[in-house]
């Protein structure tokens, strides 16, 4: 049962990153500049949106691999957590609570690797 719950958490976390992808592509009504200073660079929003989508793909793949008991799931999940946390730091005010899920996923990864 815990196996399915963890896979569901990873999958939902991935879908939340899909929302980040959609959010980065959306334009605001008055085209104001985002809060973090990196976004001032032209084209960074598009790159960041692709990174949000890539993180979604990594978490989706990790959940599928985990459900089929593939031993390499933790490599994909680790890449997803690292990229996820980087994006969360860039959009801290909106995405800071995703850190809790990343910590949970990291704990399961650590437990799996050490056993």
N, C-alpha and C positions, 0 to 999 in steps of 0.2 A: 504494500500500500504506500509506504514512504517513497518507493521508487517512482510511482505515478505522480505523487504530490510534488516531488522535486522536479520531475520533467515538466509538469504543468507550470511551476513557478518560473523555470527557465524560459518556457514558451511565452508566458505572459510578459515577462521582462523583455523578451525579444519584440513582442508586439508593441510595447511601449516605445521601444526605439524606432519602430515604424512610424509612430506618431511624431517623434522627433524629426524624422525624415520629412514628413509632410509639413511640419511647422517651419522648418528651415527653408522650404521652397515657397511658402506663403509670403505675400507682401503685406505690410501693414498699411493702414489707410493713409497715413501721412508720410510713408516711406522713411521713418526715422531710423537712425543708426542703432544697432543693437548695443547692449550694455558692455560686453566684453571688448577690450581694445583690439583683439585680433580681427574682429569682424569689420574693421575699418578698411582692411585690404580688399580691393576689388576682386570679386569672384570667390572669396573665402566661404560665403554662405552656400554656394553650390558644392564646393569641396566638402564642407561640413555635412551637408545633406547626404552626400554619397557615403560619408563615413557612418552616419546614423543608419543608413540602409544596410551597409556592410555589417554593422554590428547586429542588426536584426537577422541577417543571413547566418552569421556565426552562431547566434543563440538558437536559431531554428535548427541548424545542422547539429549543434551540440545536444539539443533535446531529442532529436531523432536518433542520433548515435547512442545516446544514453538509454533510450527505450529499447533499442535492439541489442543492448549489452556489448557494444563495440568498445574495446579497450582504449581506443584513441579519442573518445569523447572529451576527455579532460583537456587535451591539447587545444581543441577547437574552443572549448568553454573558457580556457585561460586567455586565449587571444581575444575572445569576446569581452571578458571582464576587463582586460587592460584597455581595450579600445573604448568600452563603455565608460569606464571611470575617467578616461581622458576627456571624453565628450561631456560628461557630467561636470567636470571641473570647469570646462569652457562655458557652460550654461548653468552655473551653480545655483543661481536664484530660482530657476525653474525646475531643475532636475536633481537637486541635492539628495532627495529621499531615495533615489536609485542606488545610492551608495550602500544602503542597508541590504538590498538584494544582492549587490555585488559581493558584499562581505559574506553573506549566506552561501552564495555559489562558491566563493573561494574556500570556505570552510569544508564544503563537501568535496571539492577538488583535492584539497590537502589531505583529507581523510582517505580518499580513494588512492592517492599516490603513495601514501605512507603504509598502506595495508597490502 
